[in-house]
Amino acid sequence: ATGTGNIFVRSGASICGNGVIEGNLSIDNGASLFVGKGSDLSVLTVTSDVSLQSGSYLSVKLNVNDKTSDKLMVLGHLNLDGILYVNNNDGGSFATGESYQIIDANSSSGNVKMVLPANPGEGLEWDTTYLGTYGYIRIVKEGTVGIDYAASGIGFSIFPNPGSHIVKISSPLISGNGDEYF
């Protein structure tokens, strides 16, 4: 679907689909934005700004078996301040180290306040550290969200995972500035 003009989704209402919205999109407290429709993975593109207010819902689907997801593309600024609902679309089992790019925004501020369901599986938790900046939600071992691996001297991390094209590896153990590209 394609539409033009600003869209305001009020409390109790929802908007869903794929395609392009040419204008601003504002999701109020108690309102929902569903990327896609049905079980097919989709991309919803908004050519201007998106504002997910506190108490609003952003719903995306993840296909765990092939590591794909819905994606919200924002060509303007994204204000991220709501609740993220993640739907395991194919029933696969999440594993530590997986990441899914569910947002691609020109610029952004904020982060989600909560992810539902509360965890992706036993002994795992959602890591939204890179959601506001890079659009990725990651699966990590329970209790490891917020560890600064570089400051703690623990090995290295690879991001994004799974990687494509260029992978940046940062480690305090690599000589030079700590950044190497492959």
C-alpha positions in Angstrom: 0.0 0.0 0.0 1.1 3.5 -0.6 -0.3 6.7 1.0 0.5 10.3 1.3 0.0 12.8 4.1 0.6 12.7 7.9 -0.9 9.9 9.8 -1.8 10.0 13.5 -2.8 6.7 15.1 -4.7 7.4 18.3 -5.0 5.3 21.5 -6.9 2.0 20.8 -6.3 2.1 17.1 -3.7 0.4 15.0 -2.1 0.6 11.6 -0.5 -2.3 9.7 1.0 -3.1 6.3 3.9 -2.8 4.0 4.7 -0.3 1.3 5.3 3.4 1.5 3.8 6.2 3.7 4.8 9.6 2.3 4.5 11.8 5.3 5.0 11.7 9.1 3.7 8.8 11.2 2.8 9.3 14.8 1.8 6.4 17.1 0.1 7.5 20.3 0.1 5.9 23.8 -2.1 2.8 23.5 -1.9 2.7 19.7 0.0 0.1 17.6 2.1 -0.1 14.5 2.3 -3.6 12.9 5.0 -3.9 10.3 3.5 -6.1 7.6 0.3 -8.0 7.4 -0.3 -11.7 8.0 2.7 -14.1 8.3 4.7 -12.7 5.3 7.8 -10.6 6.3 7.5 -7.1 5.1 9.2 -3.7 4.8 7.2 -0.6 5.7 8.9 2.6 4.6 8.0 6.1 5.9 9.5 8.9 3.9 9.4 11.4 6.8 9.5 11.1 10.6 8.1 8.4 12.8 7.2 9.0 16.5 6.5 6.0 18.7 5.2 7.6 21.9 5.6 6.2 25.4 3.1 3.4 25.7 2.7 2.8 22.0 3.4 -0.6 20.4 5.7 -1.6 17.5 5.1 -5.1 16.4 7.6 -7.0 14.1 7.9 -10.7 13.0 11.2 -12.6 13.1 11.9 -15.8 11.1 14.4 -17.5 13.4 15.2 -20.4 11.1 16.5 -18.2 8.3 17.4 -15.2 10.4 15.2 -12.7 8.6 12.7 -10.1 9.9 10.2 -7.4 9.2 11.8 -4.0 8.8 10.6 -0.4 9.6 12.5 2.0 7.3 12.4 5.6 8.3 13.9 8.1 5.8 13.5 10.9 8.4 13.9 10.9 12.1 12.7 8.0 14.4 11.6 8.8 18.0 11.6 5.4 19.7 9.8 5.5 23.1 7.3 2.6 23.1 7.0 -1.1 23.6 8.4 -3.6 21.1 6.4 -6.8 20.5 8.5 -9.5 18.8 6.6 -12.3 17.1 8.6 -15.5 16.5 7.0 -16.1 13.1 8.3 -19.6 12.3 8.6 -21.1 15.8 12.3 -21.6 15.6 14.5 -21.4 18.7 16.6 -18.3 19.3 20.3 -18.6 20.2 22.9 -16.4 21.8 24.6 -14.1 19.3 21.7 -13.8 16.8 20.8 -10.3 15.7 18.0 -8.9 13.5 17.8 -5.5 11.9 14.2 -4.5 12.4 14.7 -0.8 11.9 16.6 1.3 9.4 16.3 5.0 10.2 18.2 8.0 8.8 18.4 9.3 12.4 16.9 8.3 15.7 16.5 9.1 19.4 15.3 7.1 22.4 14.9 3.3 22.8 12.0 1.0 23.6 11.0 0.8 27.2 10.1 -2.9 27.1 10.2 -6.0 24.8 7.4 -8.5 24.8 7.6 -11.4 25.3 9.9 -10.7 28.2 12.7 -13.0 26.9 13.4 -14.9 23.7 13.8 -18.3 25.5 15.1 -19.9 28.6 18.4 -18.4 29.7 18.3 -15.7 27.0 17.3 -12.1 27.0 16.8 -9.3 24.4 19.5 -6.7 24.0 18.2 -3.4 22.6 21.5 -1.6 23.1 21.9 -1.1 19.3 18.2 -0.8 18.5 17.9 3.0 18.6 21.3 3.6 16.9 21.6 0.8 14.3 18.2 -0.9 14.3 19.3 -4.2 15.7 17.8 -6.4 18.4 20.2 -9.0 19.7 19.8 -12.3 21.6 22.2 -12.6 24.5 22.8 -14.9 27.4 20.8 -13.9 30.4 22.6 -11.4 32.6 25.0 -10.1 29.9 23.1 -7.1 28.7 25.0 -3.9 29.5 28.4 -5.5 29.8 31.0 -3.2 28.3 33.3 -5.9 26.8 36.0 -3.5 25.7 36.2 -1.9 29.2 36.2 -5.2 31.0 38.9 -6.7 28.7 36.8 -9.7 27.7 37.7 -10.8 24.2 35.9 -9.2 21.3 32.5 -8.8 19.8 31.4 -9.0 16.2 28.5 -6.8 15.0 26.3 -7.2 13.1 25.8 -10.9 13.5 25.2 -12.6 11.1 27.5 -10.3 9.2 27.4 -9.3 5.6 30.0 -7.6 3.5 32.2 -5.7 6.0 32.5 -6.9 9.5 34.0 -4.6 12.1 35.8 -6.3 15.0 36.8 -4.3 18.0 39.1 -5.7 20.7 41.4 -4.2 23.2 43.7 -7.1 22.2 44.2 -5.9 18.6 47.1 -3.5 18.1 46.5 0.0 16.9 43.2 1.7 17.5 41.3 -1.5 18.3 39.3 -1.6 15.1 39.9 -4.0 12.2 37.8 -4.4 9.1 37.5 -7.6 7.1 
